[in-house]
């Protein structure tokens, strides 16, 4: 299973950025998908997650500013980030849980993409 994330970038505070993450490989279904972020001195933390049925979950710090979505036909996950703040600066990772053709469930991470928000 491969995850190809879009390139992040440098954004001014108050700006917007959209991340995407496309999944490919050998699996029968994608279950939960999510975005995590890693900042220096901290552990990787959940930003937002979305189930196969479309239920979403957000970190308190991004509620009302970020929107997670998925396109099941394209096997792609999105994160629309609005009203960005300097504290949103981090390396963002996409994560997927998939059901494999042999019946097992496996978890996979994207390569990480840097988002920098300037003040």
C-alpha positions, 0 to 999 in steps of 0.5 A, a space after each residue: 500500500 502506497 500513500 502519495 501526499 501532496 506537497 505542503 508549503 509556506 503560508 501566511 497566518 490567516 491563509 489556507 492550504 489544502 493537503 491531499 493523500 492518494 492511496 494505491 496498492 493491494 487492498 479491498 477497502 479503505 477503512 479509517 483515514 486521518 491526518 496527524 502532525 508532528 511538531 518539534 518536541 512533541 509526539 505525533 498527534 491526531 489532527 482529524 480522522 474520517 471513517 468509511 461512512 464519513 464520520 469525522 473527528 477533529 482535534 480541538 485546536 483545529 475545529 472550525 478551521 480544518 475540514 477533512 474529507 475523502 473521495 472513495 472513488 479516487 481513494 484520496 484523502 483531503 484536509 482543507 486548512 483555513 485560518 491557519 496559525 503559526 502553531 499549525 506549523 508541522 509535518 503533516 502525515 496521512 494515515 490509512 487503515 485498509 482491509 487487505 485482500 487476504 482479509 487482514 487489516 493493516 495501517 500505513 503512513 504517508 511520507 509527511 509533508 511540511 506546512 509552515 505558517 508565518 506570522 
